[in-house]
Amino acid sequence: MTERHDFKNLIVFDGICVMCNFLVDFIIKRDKRELFRFLPAQSPLGRELIQRSFPELLWESNEPRLIYIGENGPQFKSDAVISILANLGRTYYGVKLFYLIPRGIRDYCYQFIASRRYQWFGKKTECRVPHPSAKRRFLE
């Protein structure tokens, strides 16, 4: 990575997944503090970050998954989803109750949905182009 980037509060997502892009839009609309930044996994920087920092994720099934790099380091699968939603504000604090469910069960549910997301929701032919009002929140 030739350029220096701050990866705190970064969400690495599957940029061609319709469901994942819906999640990004959902977060942008509700993240009033503009805490989160976004990076499509298929972008050059996304690929480089994954290759250098998370080589074990290249990829379980050749399909990018969600990564959240927050205060406590990187989180994956259900932990990432819960942390992201919990950081959206008071309305979503209750989502932390999902931590009471054993991680194996939560991750099984996550994996079940993630492995079918293209079939259920579709796939874009290319990564999203951010709306101009949100462009500063995307790393390139």
KOLVEX-690136 format. One record per residue: z, x, y of N, C-alpha, C in turn. Coordinates in nm, 2 decimals, always signed. Atoms other than C-alpha are relative to their C-alpha. Layout:
<recs>
<rec <Z, X, Y>, <Z, X, Y>, <Z, X, Y>>
...
</recs>
This chain:
<recs>
<rec <+0.00, +0.08, -0.12>, <+0.00, +0.00, +0.00>, <+0.00, +0.09, +0.12>>
<rec <+0.02, -0.09, -0.11>, <-0.13, +0.19, +0.29>, <+0.08, -0.05, +0.13>>
<rec <-0.07, +0.06, -0.11>, <+0.02, -0.04, +0.55>, <+0.14, -0.03, -0.04>>
<rec <-0.14, +0.03, +0.03>, <+0.40, -0.10, +0.57>, <+0.02, -0.15, +0.03>>
<rec <-0.03, +0.14, -0.01>, <+0.50, -0.46, +0.51>, <+0.14, -0.03, -0.04>>
<rec <-0.13, +0.05, +0.03>, <+0.83, -0.64, +0.51>, <-0.02, -0.12, -0.09>>
<rec <+0.03, +0.11, +0.09>, <+0.83, -0.85, +0.20>, <+0.12, -0.09, -0.02>>
<rec <-0.11, +0.09, +0.00>, <+1.16, -1.03, +0.27>, <-0.05, -0.14, +0.02>>
<rec <+0.03, +0.14, -0.01>, <+1.13, -1.41, +0.22>, <-0.15, -0.02, -0.02>>
<rec <+0.14, +0.01, +0.03>, <+0.78, -1.37, +0.08>, <-0.02, -0.08, -0.13>>
<rec <+0.04, +0.08, +0.12>, <+0.63, -1.62, -0.16>, <-0.14, +0.05, -0.04>>
<rec <+0.13, -0.04, +0.06>, <+0.35, -1.48, -0.38>, <-0.04, -0.11, -0.09>>
<rec <+0.04, +0.12, +0.07>, <+0.16, -1.77, -0.51>, <-0.15, +0.01, -0.05>>
<rec <+0.14, +0.01, +0.05>, <-0.16, -1.85, -0.71>, <-0.09, -0.06, +0.10>>
<rec <+0.08, +0.05, -0.11>, <-0.41, -1.89, -0.43>, <-0.11, -0.09, -0.04>>
<rec <+0.11, +0.09, +0.04>, <-0.67, -2.08, -0.64>, <+0.06, -0.12, -0.06>>
<rec <-0.06, +0.12, +0.07>, <-0.42, -2.33, -0.79>, <+0.02, -0.11, +0.10>>
<rec <-0.01, +0.11, -0.10>, <-0.44, -2.67, -0.62>, <+0.15, -0.04, +0.01>>
<rec <-0.15, +0.04, +0.00>, <-0.07, -2.75, -0.72>, <+0.07, +0.11, +0.09>>
<rec <-0.07, -0.11, -0.07>, <+0.04, -2.41, -0.58>, <-0.02, -0.01, +0.15>>
<rec <+0.03, +0.02, -0.14>, <-0.14, -2.47, -0.25>, <+0.07, -0.12, +0.06>>
<rec <-0.08, +0.11, -0.04>, <+0.02, -2.81, -0.23>, <+0.15, +0.04, +0.03>>
<rec <-0.14, -0.05, -0.02>, <+0.36, -2.64, -0.27>, <+0.01, +0.08, +0.13>>
<rec <-0.01, -0.08, -0.12>, <+0.28, -2.39, +0.01>, <-0.01, -0.10, +0.12>>
<rec <+0.00, +0.09, -0.11>, <+0.18, -2.68, +0.24>, <+0.13, -0.08, +0.02>>
<rec <-0.13, +0.07, +0.00>, <+0.50, -2.87, +0.14>, <+0.10, +0.09, +0.07>>
<rec <-0.09, -0.09, -0.06>, <+0.70, -2.56, +0.24>, <-0.02, +0.02, +0.14>>
<rec <+0.03, -0.03, -0.14>, <+0.52, -2.49, +0.56>, <+0.05, -0.12, +0.09>>
<rec <-0.04, +0.12, -0.08>, <+0.58, -2.85, +0.68>, <+0.15, -0.02, +0.02>>
<rec <-0.14, +0.02, +0.00>, <+0.95, -2.84, +0.60>, <+0.08, +0.13, +0.05>>
<rec <-0.07, -0.12, -0.03>, <+1.04, -2.48, +0.69>, <+0.00, +0.02, +0.16>>
<rec <-0.01, +0.00, -0.14>, <+1.14, -2.54, +1.05>, <+0.04, +0.13, +0.06>>
<rec <-0.05, -0.14, -0.04>, <+1.30, -2.19, +1.08>, <-0.11, +0.10, -0.02>>
<rec <+0.11, -0.10, +0.03>, <+0.97, -2.03, +0.97>, <+0.06, +0.12, -0.08>>
<rec <-0.06, -0.11, +0.08>, <+1.17, -1.83, +0.72>, <-0.10, +0.06, -0.10>>
<rec <+0.09, -0.05, +0.11>, <+0.90, -1.80, +0.45>, <-0.13, +0.05, +0.06>>
<rec <+0.14, -0.05, -0.02>, <+0.58, -1.60, +0.45>, <-0.07, -0.01, -0.13>>
<rec <+0.08, +0.03, +0.12>, <+0.30, -1.63, +0.20>, <-0.10, +0.11, -0.03>>
<rec <+0.10, -0.10, +0.04>, <+0.07, -1.40, +0.00>, <-0.06, -0.05, -0.13>>
<rec <+0.08, +0.04, +0.12>, <-0.20, -1.52, -0.24>, <+0.00, +0.12, -0.10>>
<rec <-0.01, -0.10, +0.10>, <-0.16, -1.33, -0.57>, <-0.14, +0.07, -0.02>>
<rec <+0.13, -0.05, +0.02>, <-0.54, -1.28, -0.58>, <-0.05, +0.09, +0.11>>
<rec <+0.04, -0.08, -0.12>, <-0.56, -1.11, -0.24>, <+0.02, +0.15, -0.04>>
<rec <-0.02, -0.14, +0.03>, <-0.59, -0.73, -0.24>, <+0.14, +0.05, +0.01>>
<rec <-0.14, -0.04, -0.02>, <-0.24, -0.69, -0.10>, <+0.09, -0.06, -0.11>>
<rec <-0.07, +0.07, +0.11>, <-0.11, -0.95, -0.36>, <-0.01, +0.08, -0.13>>
<rec <+0.02, -0.07, +0.13>, <-0.27, -0.76, -0.65>, <+0.07, +0.14, +0.00>>
<rec <-0.06, -0.13, -0.01>, <-0.14, -0.43, -0.52>, <+0.15, -0.01, -0.01>>
<rec <-0.15, +0.02, +0.01>, <+0.22, -0.56, -0.47>, <+0.04, -0.02, -0.15>>
<rec <-0.04, +0.03, +0.13>, <+0.22, -0.70, -0.82>, <-0.02, +0.12, -0.09>>
<rec <+0.02, -0.11, +0.08>, <+0.07, -0.39, -0.98>, <+0.11, +0.11, +0.02>>
<rec <-0.10, -0.10, -0.03>, <+0.32, -0.16, -0.81>, <+0.15, -0.04, -0.03>>
<rec <-0.14, +0.04, +0.01>, <+0.64, -0.37, -0.81>, <+0.03, -0.08, -0.13>>
<rec <-0.03, +0.09, +0.11>, <+0.60, -0.61, -1.10>, <-0.11, +0.01, -0.11>>
<rec <+0.11, -0.02, +0.10>, <+0.36, -0.46, -1.36>, <+0.02, -0.08, -0.13>>
<rec <-0.03, +0.08, +0.12>, <+0.53, -0.66, -1.64>, <-0.06, -0.14, +0.02>>
<rec <+0.05, +0.13, -0.03>, <+0.38, -0.97, -1.47>, <-0.15, +0.00, -0.01>>
<rec <+0.14, +0.00, +0.00>, <+0.02, -0.86, -1.51>, <-0.05, -0.05, -0.13>>
<rec <-0.08, +0.12, -0.01>, <+0.01, -1.15, -1.62>, <+0.03, -0.04, -0.14>>
<rec <-0.04, +0.05, +0.13>, <+0.18, -1.32, -1.91>, <-0.12, -0.06, -0.07>>
<rec <+0.12, +0.07, +0.06>, <-0.14, -1.52, -1.97>, <-0.12, +0.02, +0.09>>
<rec <+0.11, -0.03, -0.09>, <-0.37, -1.36, -1.71>, <-0.01, -0.10, +0.12>>
<rec <+0.00, +0.09, -0.11>, <-0.27, -1.63, -1.46>, <+0.12, +0.03, +0.08>>
<rec <-0.11, -0.03, -0.09>, <-0.06, -1.55, -1.16>, <+0.11, -0.11, +0.00>>
<rec <-0.11, +0.09, +0.00>, <+0.28, -1.71, -1.14>, <+0.07, +0.02, +0.14>>
<rec <-0.08, +0.00, -0.12>, <+0.52, -1.78, -0.85>, <+0.10, +0.12, +0.00>>
<rec <-0.10, -0.11, -0.02>, <+0.72, -1.48, -0.72>, <+0.06, -0.03, +0.14>>
<rec <-0.06, +0.01, -0.13>, <+0.98, -1.52, -0.44>, <+0.09, +0.12, +0.02>>
<rec <-0.08, -0.12, -0.03>, <+1.12, -1.21, -0.28>, <+0.09, -0.04, +0.11>>
<rec <-0.09, +0.05, -0.10>, <+1.43, -1.32, -0.10>, <+0.12, +0.10, +0.02>>
<rec <-0.12, -0.09, -0.04>, <+1.78, -1.19, +0.01>, <+0.05, +0.07, -0.12>>
<rec <-0.05, -0.06, +0.12>, <+1.87, -1.12, -0.35>, <-0.10, +0.07, -0.09>>
<rec <+0.11, -0.07, +0.07>, <+1.55, -0.94, -0.45>, <-0.10, -0.10, -0.06>>
<rec <+0.11, +0.09, +0.05>, <+1.26, -1.09, -0.65>, <+0.06, -0.10, -0.10>>
<rec <-0.04, +0.11, +0.10>, <+1.30, -1.42, -0.84>, <-0.13, -0.05, -0.05>>
<rec <+0.12, +0.05, +0.07>, <+1.06, -1.57, -1.08>, <+0.03, -0.14, -0.06>>
<rec <+0.00, +0.13, +0.08>, <+0.98, -1.91, -1.25>, <+0.10, -0.09, +0.07>>
<rec <-0.08, +0.10, -0.06>, <+1.25, -2.17, -1.20>, <+0.10, +0.05, +0.10>>
<rec <-0.09, -0.06, -0.10>, <+1.49, -1.94, -1.01>, <-0.07, +0.01, +0.14>>
<rec <+0.08, -0.01, -0.13>, <+1.21, -1.89, -0.75>, <-0.01, -0.14, +0.06>>
<rec <+0.02, +0.13, -0.06>, <+1.15, -2.26, -0.71>, <+0.13, -0.05, +0.06>>
<rec <-0.13, +0.05, -0.05>, <+1.52, -2.35, -0.67>, <+0.04, +0.08, +0.12>>
<rec <-0.04, -0.08, -0.12>, <+1.58, -2.06, -0.42>, <-0.08, -0.04, +0.12>>
<rec <+0.09, +0.04, -0.11>, <+1.28, -2.16, -0.21>, <+0.04, -0.14, +0.05>>
<rec <-0.04, +0.14, -0.04>, <+1.37, -2.53, -0.20>, <+0.14, +0.00, +0.07>>
<rec <-0.14, -0.01, -0.06>, <+1.74, -2.45, -0.13>, <+0.00, +0.06, +0.14>>
<rec <+0.01, -0.06, -0.13>, <+1.64, -2.24, +0.17>, <-0.08, -0.08, +0.10>>
<rec <+0.07, +0.08, -0.10>, <+1.45, -2.52, +0.33>, <+0.09, -0.08, +0.09>>
<rec <-0.10, +0.07, -0.09>, <+1.77, -2.66, +0.48>, <+0.08, -0.10, -0.08>>
<rec <-0.10, +0.09, +0.06>, <+2.04, -2.91, +0.42>, <-0.05, -0.11, -0.09>>
<rec <+0.05, +0.11, +0.08>, <+1.82, -3.18, +0.28>, <-0.03, +0.04, -0.14>>
<rec <+0.03, -0.05, +0.13>, <+1.74, -2.96, -0.02>, <+0.11, +0.08, -0.07>>
<rec <-0.11, -0.08, +0.07>, <+2.08, -2.79, -0.09>, <+0.03, -0.05, -0.14>>
<rec <-0.03, +0.06, +0.13>, <+2.13, -3.03, -0.38>, <-0.08, +0.05, -0.11>>
<rec <+0.09, -0.06, +0.11>, <+1.85, -2.86, -0.57>, <+0.08, +0.11, -0.07>>
<rec <-0.08, -0.11, +0.06>, <+2.11, -2.58, -0.64>, <+0.07, -0.05, -0.13>>
<rec <-0.07, +0.06, +0.12>, <+2.26, -2.82, -0.90>, <-0.08, +0.04, -0.12>>
<rec <+0.09, -0.04, +0.11>, <+1.96, -2.72, -1.12>, <+0.05, +0.13, -0.06>>
<rec <-0.05, -0.13, +0.05>, <+2.13, -2.38, -1.16>, <+0.10, -0.03, -0.11>>
<rec <-0.09, +0.04, +0.11>, <+2.38, -2.57, -1.39>, <-0.07, -0.01, -0.13>>
<rec <+0.08, +0.01, +0.12>, <+2.10, -2.61, -1.64>, <-0.03, +0.14, -0.04>>
<rec <+0.03, -0.14, +0.04>, <+2.06, -2.29, -1.85>, <-0.14, +0.04, +0.03>>
<rec <+0.13, -0.05, -0.05>, <+1.78, -2.07, -1.73>, <-0.11, -0.02, -0.11>>
<rec <+0.10, +0.01, +0.11>, <+1.60, -2.08, -2.07>, <-0.06, -0.14, +0.00>>
<rec <+0.06, +0.14, -0.01>, <+1.56, -2.46, -2.04>, <-0.08, -0.02, +0.12>>
<rec <+0.08, +0.02, -0.13>, <+1.46, -2.45, -1.67>, <-0.13, +0.08, -0.01>>
<rec <+0.12, -0.08, +0.01>, <+1.21, -2.17, -1.74>, <-0.10, -0.06, -0.10>>
<rec <+0.09, +0.07, +0.09>, <+1.07, -2.36, -2.04>, <-0.08, -0.11, +0.07>>
<rec <+0.07, +0.11, -0.08>, <+1.00, -2.66, -1.81>, <-0.10, +0.06, +0.10>>
<rec <+0.09, -0.07, -0.09>, <+0.85, -2.43, -1.55>, <-0.12, +0.04, -0.07>>
<rec <+0.11, -0.06, +0.08>, <+0.63, -2.26, -1.81>, <-0.09, -0.12, -0.05>>
<rec <+0.08, +0.11, +0.05>, <+0.52, -2.60, -1.95>, <-0.09, -0.05, +0.11>>
<rec <+0.08, +0.04, -0.11>, <+0.40, -2.71, -1.61>, <-0.10, +0.10, +0.04>>
<rec <+0.09, -0.11, -0.05>, <+0.26, -2.37, -1.50>, <-0.12, +0.02, -0.09>>
<rec <+0.11, -0.03, +0.09>, <+0.05, -2.33, -1.81>, <-0.10, -0.11, -0.01>>
<rec <+0.09, +0.11, -0.01>, <-0.11, -2.67, -1.75>, <-0.05, -0.04, +0.14>>
<rec <+0.03, +0.04, -0.13>, <-0.15, -2.67, -1.38>, <-0.14, -0.01, +0.04>>
<rec <+0.14, +0.01, -0.03>, <-0.52, -2.60, -1.37>, <-0.06, -0.12, -0.06>>
<rec <+0.05, +0.12, +0.07>, <-0.58, -2.87, -1.62>, <+0.04, -0.13, +0.07>>
<rec <-0.05, +0.12, -0.07>, <-0.37, -3.13, -1.44>, <-0.04, -0.01, +0.14>>
<rec <+0.02, +0.01, -0.14>, <-0.43, -3.04, -1.08>, <-0.13, +0.06, +0.05>>
<rec <+0.13, -0.07, -0.04>, <-0.75, -2.83, -1.07>, <+0.02, +0.14, +0.05>>
<rec <+0.00, -0.14, -0.04>, <-0.85, -2.50, -0.95>, <-0.11, +0.02, +0.11>>
<rec <+0.10, -0.02, -0.10>, <-1.02, -2.39, -0.63>, <-0.09, +0.12, -0.04>>
<rec <+0.09, -0.11, +0.03>, <-1.32, -2.15, -0.63>, <+0.04, +0.12, +0.07>>
<rec <-0.04, -0.12, -0.08>, <-1.16, -1.92, -0.37>, <+0.13, -0.03, +0.06>>
<rec <-0.13, +0.01, -0.06>, <-0.83, -1.86, -0.21>, <-0.01, -0.08, +0.13>>
<rec <-0.01, +0.08, -0.12>, <-0.72, -2.08, +0.08>, <-0.02, +0.08, +0.13>>
<rec <+0.00, -0.06, -0.13>, <-0.79, -2.00, +0.44>, <+0.10, -0.08, +0.08>>
<rec <-0.11, +0.07, -0.06>, <-0.47, -2.08, +0.63>, <-0.05, -0.07, +0.13>>
<rec <+0.02, +0.07, -0.12>, <-0.47, -2.33, +0.91>, <+0.04, +0.10, +0.12>>
<rec <-0.03, -0.09, -0.11>, <-0.47, -2.14, +1.25>, <+0.15, +0.00, +0.04>>
<rec <-0.14, +0.01, -0.04>, <-0.12, -2.27, +1.33>, <+0.09, +0.07, -0.10>>
<rec <-0.09, -0.06, +0.10>, <+0.02, -2.12, +1.01>, <-0.05, +0.14, -0.04>>
<rec <+0.06, -0.12, +0.04>, <-0.20, -1.81, +0.99>, <+0.09, +0.12, +0.01>>
<rec <-0.09, -0.11, -0.01>, <+0.07, -1.57, +1.11>, <+0.10, +0.01, -0.11>>
<rec <-0.09, +0.00, +0.11>, <+0.28, -1.67, +0.81>, <-0.05, +0.05, -0.13>>
<rec <+0.07, -0.05, +0.12>, <+0.03, -1.53, +0.56>, <-0.03, +0.15, +0.02>>
<rec <+0.03, -0.15, +0.01>, <+0.01, -1.16, +0.47>, <-0.14, +0.01, -0.05>>
<rec <+0.14, -0.02, +0.05>, <-0.34, -1.03, +0.41>, <-0.02, +0.14, -0.04>>
</recs>
